[in-house]
Amino acid sequence: MQVERKATWWDGKHRPIAVLALGAISIHVGLRYGSGVDESVAAYPLYAALVFGGIPLVFDLLIKLFRREFGSDLLAGISITTAVLLEEYLAGTLVVLMLSGGEAIESFAVRRASSVLQALAKRMPSVAHRKQDSTVSEVELDQLQIGDAIVVFPHEVCPVDGTVVEGHGVMDESYLTGEPYMMSKTPGSQVLSGAINGETALTIHADKLPIDSRYAKIMQVMRESEQHRPRIRRLGDQLGAIYTPVAVSLALIAWAASGEAVRFLAVLVVATPCPLLIAIPVAVIGSISLSARLGIIIKNPAVLETIDTCRTVIFDKTGTLTYGRPHLTEDLLAHGFDANTVLKLVASLERYSKHPLAGAVVAAARERRIVLDDANSLSERPGEGLRGEVDDREVRVISRKQLAADYPDDTSALPPLAGGLECVIVVDGRYAATYRFRDEPRQEGASFIQHLRPKHAFARVMLVSGDRESEVRYLANQVGIEEVYFNQSPEQKLALVREETTKADTIFLGDGINDAPALTAATVGVAFGQNSDVTSEAADAVIMDSSLKKVDELLHVSRRMRSIALQSAVGGMALSLIGMFIAAAGYLPPVAGAIAQEIIDVVAVLNALRVAIAPKQLSDF
């Protein structure tokens, strides 16, 4: 599939055209003034540059024109055409050099490091190891059927969603959770496609076809979100929409008033908007360099022109506004149960679970120096909680709702409902305990949220999470967010972000592969950390050091870049406008106008280079 915002087919030719034009001008000047050959002979290099460089550039501009894309480079196309018609070949070649040079810099700035879908696809194996009787054979993924026994060898990627039937080991499911956890696996454990197996081979029962497995569904959502990715109108084109008609009008007036077509060309050559075509990309590249020094990787340079204009910010919860490390805060025991005994039973079971709270239970047991036992008959079906046997005792980890459905007589023993996360423990058919957890909010979360409206003019701040309502609202109250959405699947997050993006430019901040579709659909997607390659690829910017301060620095880098880029562009256009009036009066011929424009370019670019110099302070909260 072709991913939008990838470099277009003509991007690669701007650099050789710029080299060709520069070489042609150098040879022409050498022949004309160094060897004294005839002017017509000295013009041959210019002919080559205009044929092999000018025609492709003008052709591309015509395609844009037919698409009703009126960019700032339209003036350059008119100048090249007019120069050829008036036999002002040197002036035309100078414009080719200015246009192709600017486009080459722009292409370099915009080219993304890699593709989202390629990052997703490269994780999956092309074959699976199917076990029939005692024989293991390699088969293509599309040959797998539900019910097949599949052997996942050490360090291989699991090809389908399934259930472990033989073997004990661990799997790395960080691609899904965004956290670098190794999930223990035993017969009865659920496994997800895309997870990386540990040191021991596991035999799994295929519960779904590869095309229906969770990983494939995420890829499907990613493809859909890529196709709907918002198109950003670039800063240069916005300015060019004003500048272009002014320049053309002035050129036409000069031609009509003087009756000399060469004045039309002279005005357009001076008007060629190289401060837009060169200075803005230079400012973008400088800001990318500055961001990298700050620990912010810019994947899509267009966001530097856009992020400061966004008016809606949408936060994922875990790992973004929290540290992504829930911990056990309370274990409320029923009468007759010992805290350490219950924790030993639960932790022995939870170490085989992929639930986000499992790690917190195991960590609590580790802190109390509790030695864990093996678990048997493990089951973790959606909506039914975790069930298994530990030390000949039946243990269940469920929700309040499940307790009310399966053990209605025990509900009276439950403690009052509180904010945060919780699970209910049942041992041998009796209510045993309620565990409560907290995922600690980031220390800077509240101050960061509070400063977004007054300092960055955000109109809406939203919190979107897959967690349950009580935990999401608890965090929202802690950091000061009023608009919250909970129990959201990746597909629901994607739909919500798309809807909000139609109303205003949006920033989505998240981590974990389940955030990738939403990151892609937002106007600007910002990923935290580097645990997931796919999330990093889906994002427009990646905060390597998971800190909200770095997000604020990104906002300020964007604002500063826009300010300096506008200074360069508007200042350059103002100088060009002065030159246009001089050319219209007949005091600046086309070649001299092109040289004057190059001087203006140098001034604009030197100003644009200031963005790479880090200021003393970039954060304001």
URSULZI-V391142 format. One record per pair of residues at least 24 apart in sequence whose C-alpha atoms are under 10 Angstrom apart, sorted by the first residue. I is the first residue (numbers start at 1). J is the second residue. Records with the same first field share a line. If there is no record, write none. Layout:
BEGIN
I->J + J
END
This chain:
BEGIN
1->117 + 118 + 223 + 226 + 227
2->115 + 117 + 223 + 226 + 227
3->115 + 116 + 117 + 118 + 223 + 226 + 227 + 229
4->115 + 226 + 227 + 228 + 229 + 230 + 231
5->110 + 111 + 112 + 115 + 226 + 229 + 230 + 231 + 232 + 300 + 302
6->110 + 111 + 112 + 113 + 114 + 115 + 300
7->107 + 108 + 110 + 111 + 112
8->107 + 111
10->56 + 57 + 60 + 107
11->100 + 103 + 104 + 106 + 107 + 108 + 111
12->103 + 104 + 107 + 108
13->53 + 56 + 57 + 100 + 103 + 104 + 107
14->53 + 56 + 57 + 96 + 97 + 99 + 100 + 101 + 102 + 103 + 104 + 105 + 106 + 107
15->97 + 100 + 101 + 102 + 103 + 104 + 105 + 107 + 108
16->53 + 100 + 101 + 104
17->49 + 50 + 52 + 53 + 54 + 56 + 57 + 96 + 97 + 99 + 100 + 101 + 104
18->49 + 53 + 93 + 94 + 96 + 97 + 98 + 99 + 100 + 101 + 102 + 103 + 104
19->49 + 53 + 97 + 100 + 101
20->45 + 46 + 48 + 49 + 50 + 52 + 53 + 93 + 96 + 97 + 100
21->45 + 46 + 48 + 49 + 50 + 52 + 53 + 54 + 90 + 92 + 93 + 94 + 95 + 96 + 97 + 98 + 100 + 101
22->46 + 49 + 93 + 94 + 96 + 97 + 98 + 101
23->49 + 97
24->48 + 49 + 50 + 90 + 93 + 94 + 97
25->49 + 89 + 90 + 91 + 93 + 94 + 97
28->90
29->90
43->89 + 90
44->89
45->89 + 90 + 93
46->88 + 89 + 90 + 91 + 92 + 93 + 94
47->84 + 89 + 90 + 92 + 93
48->93
49->89 + 90 + 92 + 93 + 94 + 96 + 97
50->80 + 81 + 83 + 84 + 89 + 90 + 92 + 93 + 94 + 95 + 96
53->93 + 96 + 97 + 100
54->80 + 81 + 84 + 92 + 93 + 95 + 96 + 97 + 99 + 100
55->80 + 81 + 96
57->96 + 99 + 100
58->96
69->237 + 241
70->237 + 238 + 240 + 241 + 244
71->233 + 234 + 236 + 237 + 238 + 239 + 240 + 241 + 244
72->235 + 236 + 237 + 238 + 239 + 240 + 241 + 242 + 243 + 244 + 245 + 272 + 273 + 274 + 276 + 277
73->99 + 102 + 103 + 236 + 237 + 240 + 244 + 272 + 273 + 274 + 276 + 277
74->99 + 240 + 241 + 244 + 272 + 273
75->99 + 240 + 243 + 244 + 245 + 247 + 248 + 268 + 269 + 271 + 272 + 273
76->100 + 244 + 268 + 269 + 270 + 271 + 272 + 273 + 274
77->268 + 272
78->248 + 265 + 268 + 269 + 272
79->264 + 265 + 266 + 267 + 268 + 269 + 270 + 271 + 272 + 590
80->265 + 268 + 269
81->265
82->261 + 262 + 264 + 265 + 266 + 268 + 269
83->262 + 264 + 265 + 266 + 268 + 269 + 590
85->261 + 265
86->261 + 262 + 265
87->262
88->262 + 265 + 266 + 590 + 591
89->591
90->590 + 591 + 594
91->265 + 266 + 269 + 589 + 590 + 591 + 592 + 593 + 594 + 595
92->265 + 269 + 590 + 591 + 594
93->591 + 594
94->269 + 590 + 591 + 594 + 595 + 597 + 598
95->268 + 269 + 270 + 272 + 274 + 591 + 594 + 597 + 598
98->272 + 273 + 274 + 275 + 277 + 278 + 594 + 597 + 598 + 601
99->272 + 273 + 274 + 277 + 278
100->277 + 278
101->274 + 277 + 278
102->273 + 274 + 275 + 276 + 277 + 278 + 279 + 280 + 281 + 282
103->274 + 277 + 278 + 281
104->277 + 278 + 281
105->277 + 278 + 279 + 280 + 281 + 282 + 285
106->277 + 278 + 279 + 280 + 281 + 282 + 284 + 285 + 301
107->281
108->281 + 285 + 301
109->281 + 282 + 283 + 284 + 285 + 286 + 288 + 299 + 300 + 301 + 302
110->281 + 284 + 285 + 299 + 300 + 301 + 302
111->299 + 300 + 301
112->298 + 299 + 300 + 301 + 537 + 540
113->298 + 299 + 300 + 537
114->299 + 537 + 538
115->534 + 537 + 538
116->219 + 222 + 223 + 226 + 516 + 520 + 533 + 534 + 535 + 536 + 537 + 538 + 539
117->219 + 220 + 222 + 223 + 226 + 534 + 537 + 538
118->534 + 537
119->533 + 534 + 535 + 536 + 537 + 538
120->175 + 194 + 215 + 216 + 218 + 219 + 222 + 513 + 533 + 534 + 535 + 537 + 538
121->194 + 215 + 216 + 219 + 534
123->156 + 157 + 158 + 159 + 175 + 193 + 194 + 195 + 196 + 215 + 533 + 534
124->156 + 157 + 158 + 159 + 160 + 193 + 194 + 195 + 196 + 215 + 216
125->156 + 157 + 158 + 159 + 194
126->159
127->159
128->152 + 153 + 156 + 157 + 158 + 159 + 160
129->153 + 159 + 203
130->203 + 204
131->203 + 204
141->209 + 210 + 211
142->209 + 210 + 211
143->209 + 210
144->206 + 208 + 209 + 210 + 211
145->205 + 206 + 207 + 208 + 209 + 210
146->205 + 206 + 207 + 208 + 209 + 210
147->204 + 205 + 206 + 207 + 208 + 209
148->204 + 205 + 206 + 207 + 208 + 209
149->203 + 204 + 205 + 206 + 207
150->202 + 203 + 204 + 205 + 206
151->201 + 202 + 203 + 204 + 205
152->196 + 197 + 198 + 200 + 201 + 202 + 203 + 204
153->196 + 197 + 198 + 199 + 200 + 201 + 202 + 203
154->196 + 197 + 198 + 199 + 200 + 201 + 202
155->195 + 196 + 197 + 198 + 199 + 200 + 201
156->194 + 195 + 196 + 197 + 198 + 199 + 201
157->192 + 193 + 194 + 195 + 196 + 197 + 198
158->191 + 192 + 193 + 194 + 195 + 196 + 197 + 202 + 204 + 215
159->191 + 192 + 193 + 194 + 195 + 196 + 206 + 209 + 210 + 211 + 213 + 215 + 216
160->191 + 192 + 193 + 194 + 195 + 204 + 205 + 206 + 207 + 208 + 209 + 210 + 211 + 212 + 213 + 214 + 215 + 216
161->190 + 191 + 192 + 193 + 194 + 195 + 204 + 205 + 206 + 207 + 208 + 209 + 210 + 212 + 213 + 214 + 215 + 216
162->188 + 189 + 190 + 191 + 192 + 193 + 203 + 204 + 205 + 206 + 207 + 208 + 209 + 213
163->187 + 188 + 189 + 190 + 191 + 192 + 202 + 203 + 204 + 205 + 206 + 207 + 379 + 380
164->188 + 189 + 190 + 191 + 202 + 203 + 204 + 205 + 206 + 378
165->189 + 190 + 202 + 203 + 204 + 205
166->201 + 202 + 203 + 204 + 205
167->200 + 201 + 202 + 203 + 204
168->198 + 199 + 200 + 201 + 202 + 203 + 352
169->197 + 198 + 199 + 200 + 201 + 202 + 352
170->195 + 196 + 197 + 198 + 199 + 200 + 201 + 202 + 351 + 352
171->195 + 196 + 197 + 198 + 199 + 200 + 202 + 352 + 354
172->196 + 197 + 198 + 354
173->197 + 354
174->512 + 513 + 531 + 532
175->215 + 512 + 513 + 514 + 531 + 532 + 533 + 534 + 535
176->214 + 215 + 218 + 511 + 512 + 513 + 514 + 515 + 531 + 532 + 534 + 535
177->318 + 319 + 324 + 354 + 355 + 356 + 511 + 512 + 513 + 514 + 515 + 531 + 532
178->318 + 319 + 324 + 510 + 511 + 512 + 513 + 514 + 515 + 528 + 529 + 530 + 531 + 532 + 533 + 535
179->318 + 319 + 324 + 325 + 356 + 511 + 512 + 529 + 530 + 531 + 532
180->531 + 532
181->354 + 356 + 359
182->351 + 352 + 354 + 359
183->350 + 351 + 352 + 353 + 354 + 355 + 358 + 359
184->349 + 350 + 351 + 352 + 353 + 354
185->351 + 352 + 353 + 354 + 378
186->351 + 352 + 353 + 374 + 375 + 376 + 377 + 378 + 379
187->352 + 375 + 376 + 377 + 378 + 379
188->352 + 376 + 377 + 378 + 379 + 380 + 381 + 387 + 388
189->352 + 353 + 354 + 377 + 378 + 379 + 380 + 381 + 386
190->352 + 353 + 354 + 378 + 379 + 380 + 381
191->353 + 354
192->354
215->513 + 514
217->491
218->490 + 491 + 513 + 514 + 515 + 516 + 517
219->516 + 517
220->517
221->490 + 491 + 494 + 514 + 516 + 517 + 518
222->491 + 494 + 514 + 516 + 517 + 518 + 519 + 520 + 521 + 538
223->517 + 520
224->494 + 517 + 520 + 521
225->491 + 494 + 495 + 498 + 516 + 517 + 518 + 519 + 520 + 521 + 522
226->517 + 520 + 521 + 538
227->520 + 521
228->498 + 520 + 521 + 522
229->498 + 501 + 517 + 519 + 520 + 521 + 522 + 523 + 524
230->498 + 501 + 502 + 505 + 520 + 521 + 522 + 523 + 524
231->302 + 523
232->302 + 303 + 305 + 306 + 505 + 523 + 524
233->302 + 305 + 306
234->280 + 302 + 303 + 305 + 306
235->276 + 280 + 302 + 305 + 306 + 562 + 565 + 566 + 569
236->273 + 275 + 276 + 277 + 278 + 279 + 280 + 281 + 305 + 565 + 566 + 569
237->276 + 277
239->273 + 276 + 566 + 569 + 570 + 573
240->273 + 276 + 277 + 569 + 573
243->271 + 273 + 570 + 573 + 574 + 577
244->268 + 271 + 272 + 273
246->271 + 577
247->271 + 272 + 273 + 576 + 577 + 580 + 581
250->577 + 580 + 581 + 584
251->580 + 581 + 583 + 584
252->584
253->584
254->580 + 581 + 583 + 584 + 585 + 586
255->584
257->584 + 585
258->584 + 585 + 586
260->586
262->583 + 584 + 586 + 589 + 590
263->580 + 583 + 584 + 585 + 586 + 587 + 588 + 589 + 590
264->580 + 583 + 584 + 586 + 590
265->583 + 584 + 589 + 590 + 591 + 593
266->579 + 580 + 582 + 583 + 584 + 586 + 587 + 588 + 589 + 590 + 591 + 592 + 593 + 594
267->576 + 577 + 579 + 580 + 581 + 582 + 583 + 584 + 585 + 586 + 588 + 589 + 590 + 593 + 594
268->576 + 580 + 583 + 584 + 590 + 593 + 594
269->576 + 579 + 580 + 583 + 589 + 590 + 591 + 592 + 593 + 594 + 595 + 596 + 597
270->573 + 575 + 576 + 577 + 578 + 579 + 580 + 581 + 582 + 583 + 588 + 589 + 590 + 591 + 592 + 593 + 594 + 595 + 596 + 597 + 598 + 600
271->572 + 573 + 574 + 575 + 576 + 577 + 578 + 579 + 580 + 583 + 593 + 594 + 597
272->573 + 576 + 593 + 594 + 597 + 598
273->569 + 572 + 573 + 576 + 597 + 601
274->569 + 572 + 573 + 576 + 597 + 598 + 600 + 601 + 602 + 604 + 605
275->565 + 566 + 567 + 568 + 569 + 570 + 571 + 572 + 573 + 576 + 597 + 598 + 600 + 601 + 602 + 603 + 604 + 605 + 608
276->565 + 566 + 568 + 569 + 570 + 572 + 573 + 601 + 604 + 605
277->569 + 601
278->568 + 569 + 601 + 602 + 604 + 605 + 608
279->564 + 565 + 566 + 567 + 568 + 569 + 572 + 601 + 602 + 603 + 604 + 605 + 606 + 607 + 608 + 609
280->305 + 561 + 562 + 564 + 565 + 566 + 567 + 568 + 569 + 604 + 605 + 608 + 609
281->565 + 605 + 608
282->565 + 604 + 605 + 606 + 607 + 608 + 609 + 610 + 611 + 612
283->560 + 561 + 562 + 563 + 564 + 565 + 566 + 568 + 605 + 606 + 607 + 608 + 609 + 610 + 611 + 612
284->558 + 561 + 562 + 565 + 608 + 609 + 611 + 612
285->561 + 608 + 609 + 611 + 612
286->561 + 608 + 609 + 610 + 611 + 612 + 613
287->554 + 557 + 558 + 560 + 561 + 562 + 608 + 609 + 610 + 611 + 612 + 613 + 614
288->557 + 558 + 561 + 611 + 612
289->611 + 612 + 613 + 614
290->554 + 557 + 611 + 612 + 613 + 614 + 615
291->541 + 543 + 550 + 553 + 554 + 557 + 558 + 612 + 614
292->542 + 543 + 544
293->612 + 614
294->543 + 544 + 545 + 550 + 553 + 554 + 614
295->542 + 543 + 544 + 545 + 546 + 550 + 554
296->526 + 527 + 528 + 529 + 541 + 542 + 543 + 544 + 545 + 546 + 550 + 551 + 553 + 554
297->526 + 527 + 536 + 539 + 540 + 541 + 542 + 543 + 544 + 554
298->526 + 539 + 540 + 541 + 542 + 543 + 554
299->525 + 526 + 536 + 537 + 538 + 539 + 540 + 541 + 542
300->524 + 525 + 537 + 538 + 539 + 540 + 541
301->540 + 541
302->524 + 540
303->507 + 523 + 524 + 525 + 526 + 540 + 541 + 554 + 558
304->524 + 540 + 541 + 554 + 555 + 556 + 557 + 558 + 559 + 560 + 561 + 562
305->557 + 558 + 559 + 560 + 561 + 562 + 563 + 565
306->505 + 506 + 507 + 523 + 524 + 555 + 558 + 559 + 562
307->505 + 506 + 507 + 523 + 524 + 525 + 554 + 555 + 556 + 557 + 558 + 559
308->456 + 457 + 458 + 505 + 507 + 554 + 555 + 556 + 557 + 558 + 559 + 560 + 561 + 562
309->456 + 457 + 458 + 504 + 505 + 506 + 507 + 555 + 558 + 559
310->456 + 457 + 458 + 459 + 460 + 501 + 504 + 505 + 506 + 507 + 523 + 524 + 555
311->452 + 453 + 456 + 457 + 458 + 459 + 460 + 461 + 501 + 503 + 504 + 505 + 506 + 507
312->453 + 457 + 458 + 459 + 460 + 461 + 462 + 500 + 501 + 503 + 504 + 505 + 506 + 507 + 508 + 523
313->449 + 452 + 458 + 459 + 460 + 461 + 462 + 463 + 497 + 500 + 504 + 505 + 506 + 507 + 508 + 509 + 522 + 524
314->460 + 461 + 462 + 463 + 464 + 483 + 484 + 493 + 496 + 497 + 500 + 506 + 507 + 508 + 509 + 510 + 518 + 519 + 522 + 525
315->461 + 462 + 463 + 464 + 465 + 481 + 484 + 507 + 508 + 509 + 510 + 511 + 526
316->462 + 463 + 464 + 465 + 466 + 472 + 485 + 493 + 508 + 509 + 510 + 511 + 512 + 515 + 518
317->439 + 441 + 463 + 464 + 465 + 466 + 467 + 471 + 472 + 475 + 476 + 486 + 509 + 510 + 511
318->439 + 440 + 441 + 464 + 465 + 466 + 467 + 472 + 510 + 511 + 512
319->439 + 440 + 441 + 442 + 509 + 510 + 511 + 512 + 527 + 528 + 529 + 546 + 547
320->441 + 442 + 445 + 509 + 510 + 511 + 527 + 528 + 529 + 546 + 547 + 548
321->439 + 440 + 441 + 442 + 443 + 444 + 445 + 446 + 448 + 449 + 463 + 475 + 476 + 479 + 509 + 510 + 546 + 547 + 548
322->438 + 439 + 440 + 441 + 442 + 443 + 444 + 445 + 475
323->439 + 440 + 441 + 442 + 443 + 546 + 547
324->356 + 438 + 439 + 440 + 441 + 442 + 511
325->356 + 357 + 359 + 360 + 437 + 438 + 439 + 440 + 441
326->356 + 357 + 358 + 359 + 360 + 361 + 420 + 421 + 436 + 437 + 438 + 439 + 440 + 441
327->357 + 358 + 359 + 360 + 361 + 362 + 363 + 364 + 421 + 436 + 437 + 438 + 439 + 440
328->357 + 358 + 359 + 360 + 361 + 362 + 363 + 364 + 365 + 421 + 422 + 435 + 436 + 437 + 438 + 439
329->360 + 364 + 421 + 422 + 435 + 436 + 437 + 438 + 439
330->422 + 433 + 434 + 435 + 436 + 437 + 438
331->422 + 423 + 424 + 425 + 433 + 434 + 435 + 436 + 437
332->414 + 415 + 424 + 425 + 432 + 433 + 434 + 435 + 436
333->413 + 414 + 415 + 425 + 431 + 432 + 433 + 434 + 435
334->410 + 413 + 414 + 415 + 425 + 430 + 431 + 432 + 433 + 434
335->413 + 431 + 432 + 433
336->432
337->427 + 431 + 432 + 433
338->432 + 433
339->432 + 433
340->365 + 368 + 369 + 370
341->370
342->395 + 425 + 426 + 427 + 432 + 433
343->368 + 370 + 372 + 425 + 433 + 435
344->368 + 369 + 370 + 371 + 372 + 373 + 390
345->372 + 373 + 374 + 375 + 388 + 389 + 390 + 391 + 393 + 394 + 395 + 396 + 425 + 427
346->372 + 375 + 386 + 387 + 388 + 389 + 390 + 395 + 396 + 397 + 425 + 426 + 427
347->371 + 372 + 373 + 375 + 390
348->372 + 373 + 374 + 375 + 376 + 388 + 389 + 390 + 391 + 395
349->373 + 374 + 375 + 376 + 378 + 379 + 386 + 387 + 388 + 389 + 390 + 395 + 396 + 397
350->375 + 378 + 386 + 387 + 388 + 397
351->375
352->378 + 379 + 380 + 386
353->378 + 379 + 380 + 386
354->380
355->380 + 385 + 386
357->421 + 422 + 423 + 435 + 436 + 437 + 438 + 439
360->437 + 438 + 439
361->435 + 437
385->423 + 424
386->425
387->426 + 427
389->427 + 428
390->427
392->428
393->427 + 428 + 429
394->426 + 427 + 428 + 429 + 430
395->425 + 426 + 427 + 428 + 429 + 430 + 432
396->423 + 424 + 425 + 426 + 427 + 428 + 429 + 430 + 431 + 432
397->423 + 424 + 425 + 426 + 427 + 433 + 434 + 435
398->422 + 423 + 424 + 425 + 426 + 434
399->423 + 424 + 425 + 434
400->424 + 425 + 434
403->430 + 431
407->431
417->470
418->470 + 471 + 474
419->469 + 470 + 471 + 472 + 473 + 474 + 475
420->467 + 468 + 469 + 470 + 471 + 472 + 473 + 474 + 475
421->467 + 468 + 469 + 470 + 471 + 472 + 474
422->470 + 471
437->471
438->471 + 474 + 475
439->471 + 475
440->475 + 478
441->474 + 475 + 476 + 478 + 479
442->475 + 478 + 479 + 547 + 548
443->479 + 547 + 548
444->479 + 547 + 548 + 549 + 621
445->475 + 478 + 479 + 480 + 547 + 548 + 549
446->475 + 476 + 477 + 478 + 479 + 480 + 481
447->479 + 480 + 548 + 621
448->479 + 480 + 548 + 549 + 551 + 552 + 620 + 621
449->479 + 480 + 481 + 548 + 621
450->479 + 480 + 481 + 621
451->552 + 620 + 621
452->552 + 621
455->620 + 621
456->552 + 555 + 556 + 559
458->506
459->504
460->504 + 506
461->506 + 507
462->508
463->508 + 509
464->488 + 489 + 492 + 493 + 496 + 497 + 508 + 509 + 510
465->489 + 490 + 492 + 493 + 510 + 515
466->490 + 492 + 493 + 514
489->514 + 515
490->514 + 515 + 516 + 517 + 518
491->515 + 517 + 518
492->518
493->517 + 518 + 519 + 521
494->518 + 519 + 520 + 521 + 522
495->521
496->521 + 522
497->521 + 522 + 523
498->522 + 523
508->539
509->539 + 541 + 542 + 543 + 551
510->535 + 539 + 542
511->535 + 536 + 539 + 542 + 543 + 546
512->536
513->538
515->539
526->551 + 554
527->551
549->618 + 619 + 620 + 621
550->618 + 619
551->619
552->618 + 619 + 620 + 621
553->617 + 618 + 619 + 620
554->618 + 619
555->618 + 619
556->617 + 618 + 619 + 620
557->611 + 612 + 614 + 615 + 618 + 619
558->611
560->610 + 611 + 615 + 618
561->608 + 610 + 611 + 612
562->611
563->608 + 611
564->604 + 607 + 608 + 609 + 610 + 611
565->604 + 605 + 607 + 608 + 609 + 610 + 611
566->604 + 608
567->604 + 607 + 608
568->600 + 601 + 603 + 604 + 605 + 606 + 607 + 608 + 609
569->601 + 604 + 605 + 607 + 608
570->604
571->600 + 603 + 604 + 607
572->597 + 599 + 600 + 601 + 602 + 603 + 604 + 605
573->597 + 600 + 601 + 604
574->600
575->600 + 601 + 604
576->600 + 601
END
